[in-house]
């Protein structure tokens, strides 16, 4: 297994002068060198061959002892220096100070076919940033992270990627619901990949500490490595850099809204500078369409990170990044202009995205009203978002509308006449609106089926795979992994996964509620 190793990050950025792996405040440094913890009896249980080939690792090599040792932290690839990054962050709206890679260890950079990938282990032991935690991860959260990153990619959502999922062979103590009842669970390690794992918090920490020198070094590095099309770092390009981060962040969140994905913990330390979905913790997909839903038990009171609020939180987080970049820009106006642009771009892109879900390509002044009425209707009674939009592509006339989406309702038998009447009114309007379109119903269906997935990683599906994996059976992980590679395809042989959340999963831990305990 010969990799084309690069070291742009560690060679171009200042490192922590203290080499001891002790929990502490790290200053004047973007990262600290740290080695992963050796495990008892590691076992690789799944590999994304697609991502392995991105690194120039063959299928045979991915089955080797050497590969296993590298992706479980038991061996360090020759001539590489693993490290953990220093960053801060706003958590649930409050500045939390230094956070950093508490249980993520970056192994190395690989360059292959003109792409640069950073390879990171999550759950491979403590770092100077672990605070009171152990730096480890459990099988439960690792299965969810591993499957979700790849599922998101195939949905067309900007995301970090997964390389491998392994058992560490160690047991890890966790209190799933933070209710004082900790229990041992199987330890696991995910190897994840991204062009960069830099977050908003990487920049915030230096601004908060008034360490403008390191802030500037990091921003210059980011522009040179990841935004080189902007040209050399300069005040003007710091502004252009912020504009592009803002655009990418909005682009990512519009995709989240399109597929019904709720991140669950949009703290600034979980916001990628490249506009990629990062840190799959207490996330979930909407089952019933509900702007107020969040899967995160920690957020249940304020619902700050609820589905309908994600675009606003994206903006709030960009305000924090703007504050962090201000010391090297020293002008408020251009930053404010970009933040205002985000608001208008959101309105425009959100409307466009919803129109694409409805198969509307021409423009009509009533479109916004049609969409708002639909969103109101979807929340009258529990209505499955994924099934509703997928079924809608088969729409032919207003009379069959309600029957067509029957399967999307969680309790169709008990729907009131008033609700049915409101749906019939909407279908009549939708039917009239489709008359303006210039394409056939077959063409419309084809287009709609490319933006409305048939298969998403519902929480109960992950939970079934976790339950099986706990017993030592990993076939369901692979079944879901393969299924989610083609989320827009019919896959008639997998029809059983095109179904509403089963009733047993309604209030089951891991299926409806999730915590950050992972």
PyMOL commands that set and color helices and strands:
alter all, ss='L'
color gray80, all
select helices_A, chain A and resi 8-12+49-54+61-63+65-71+139-155+200-208+212-226+228-230+235-259+268-270+297-299+307-329+333-357+367-378+385-392+398-404+406-408+412-414+417-434+441-448+459-470+475-486+492-497+503-505
alter helices_A, ss='H'
color red, helices_A
select strands_A, chain A and resi 5-6+31-33+43-47+83-85+88-91+94-98+104-112+115-122+137-138+161-174+183-194+261-262+284-285
alter strands_A, ss='S'
color yellow, strands_A
deselect
rebuild
show_as cartoon
